[in-house]
Every structure is written in C-alpha cells, then in structure tokens.
Amino acid sequence: MLDDFAAMHRELLAVLGDKEPGTIARGDVVSDPILMFVDDAVQDLGQYGRVVSNKRVIGMMKADWMPARGDVIRVRGRTSKVEEIVSDDGILVVVVMHG
C-alpha cells in the first residue's frame, strides 16, 4: 500500500517545487542522478544579534536514496555534506546543509 502512495507522491512532486538532478556519495559509492527538491534560503541565527547564514534544504524520495549524516550531495554545481536529517515520513526524506 505504501508503494501506491509513493507513486502518487512522486507524480505530485514532479509538478511542484524547485527540482534538480543531483548525486549523493557515501564513501566510494555514488548514486545515479536522482531528483532533488532544493530550497536555498537565508536564515537568522541567534537571539541577541543578527547573524545571517545560508541554508540549503533538500528533499528526495526515500526509494531513491536514504541519506545519512556525512553523505556528500552535489546539486546545482555545489557540493556539501548532510548535516542533519530534518524529516522522514517514509516516502520523502528532507535534509539540511549549512554554508
């Protein structure tokens, strides 16, 4: 049953969001290009002063790759490591990278 939902989820996401092909590497293993949903944004850090930082949030289908901290993602010509897994609903995994 989850496969049916995943297929519908993939179709819906195909028409939404800012999607890009990218690759993920874990050690010597590199994925084939997979569809990633990229959100580049600016965030404020701290409570007492304004410090601005770049934040990149990337979502991908769990069936394509299950990311882990330390995986290296290359998308939009930029390479960075996964710092944190923000959410995993069983279908879509969202990770955050700073810098």
HUDA-V857875 format. One record per pair of residues at least 12 apart in sequence whose C-alpha atoms are under 10 Angstrom apart, sorted by the first residue. I is the first residue (numbers start at 1). J is the second residue. If there is no record, write none. Layout:
i:j
I:J
I:J
This chain:
i:j
2:90
2:91
3:63
3:91
5:91
6:61
6:62
6:63
6:90
6:91
6:92
7:91
9:61
9:91
9:92
10:35
10:60
10:61
10:91
10:92
13:35
13:36
13:37
13:60
13:61
13:92
14:35
14:37
16:37
17:36
17:37
17:38
17:39
17:59
18:36
18:37
18:38
18:39
18:40
18:58
19:34
19:35
19:36
19:37
19:38
19:39
19:58
19:59
19:60
19:75
20:33
20:34
20:35
20:36
20:37
20:38
20:58
20:75
20:76
21:33
21:34
21:35
21:36
21:37
21:38
21:74
21:75
21:76
22:34
22:35
22:36
22:37
22:38
22:60
22:73
22:74
22:75
22:76
22:77
22:78
22:79
23:35
23:36
23:65
23:72
23:73
23:74
23:75
23:79
24:65
24:66
24:67
24:71
24:72
24:73
24:74
24:75
24:79
24:80
24:81
24:82
25:67
25:70
25:71
25:72
25:73
25:74
25:81
26:67
26:68
26:69
26:70
26:71
26:72
26:73
26:81
27:70
27:71
27:72
30:71
30:72
30:73
31:64
31:65
31:73
32:64
32:65
33:64
33:74
33:75
34:60
34:61
34:64
34:65
34:75
35:59
35:60
35:61
35:64
35:75
36:57
36:58
36:59
36:60
36:61
36:64
36:73
36:75
36:94
37:57
37:58
37:59
37:60
37:61
37:75
37:94
38:56
38:57
38:58
38:59
38:60
38:75
38:76
38:94
38:95
38:96
39:55
39:56
39:57
39:58
39:59
39:96
40:54
40:55
40:56
40:57
40:58
40:97
40:98
41:53
41:54
41:55
41:56
41:57
41:98
42:54
42:55
42:56
42:98
43:55
43:56
43:98
53:98
53:99
54:97
54:98
54:99
55:96
55:97
55:98
55:99
56:80
56:82
56:95
56:96
56:97
56:98
56:99
57:82
57:84
57:85
57:86
57:94
57:95
57:96
57:97
57:98
58:73
58:75
58:82
58:85
58:86
58:93
58:94
58:95
58:96
58:97
59:85
59:86
59:87
59:88
59:92
59:93
59:94
59:95
59:96
60:88
60:91
60:92
60:93
60:94
60:95
61:88
61:90
61:91
61:92
61:93
61:94
62:88
62:89
62:90
62:91
62:92
62:93
62:94
63:90
63:91
63:92
63:93
64:91
64:92
65:92
65:93
66:88
66:92
66:93
66:94
67:82
67:84
67:85
67:93
67:94
67:95
68:81
68:82
68:83
68:84
68:85
68:95
69:81
69:82
69:83
69:84
69:85
69:95
69:96
69:97
70:82
70:83
70:84
71:83
73:97
80:97
80:98
80:99
81:95
81:96
81:97
81:98
81:99
82:95
82:96
82:97
82:98
83:95
83:96
83:97
83:98
84:96
84:97
84:98
85:97
